[in-house]
Amino acid sequence: RLVAVLLHGTRQPIAPWEQAAHLLDYGFATPPGTQVGSLVAPDPSLAPTRPDGAAERAGGAQAAGLMTSADAVPVRVGVGVIGTVVVFGLIMAARSTNRRPQHR
């Protein structure tokens, strides 16, 4: 299955579904190996630079990594339990404020 997604399309000159059909027809009509463009090489002036002495200190200090999946399980369970308690509390608060007074 192949899907073409067009966002914020216009109906001019043809409907978006027809534009998608033309796009797919064009893509399948091109011979294999045909280049349709090329990526631009990154600008070297935008590369991050290290301050003096950073290369020597880089080996000793490292950023903390993500938690392993085994360590993340208790966190996920805790978030789920707390979220359930909060949602249940909101539902109960809404029910108590929406109750009709009983007539005697």
Secondary structure, DSSP 8 states (H G I E B T S, - for coil): -------S---SSS-HHHHHHHHHHHHHHS-TT----------GGGS----TTHHHHTTT--------HHHHHHHHHHHHHHHHHHHHHHHHHHHHHS------
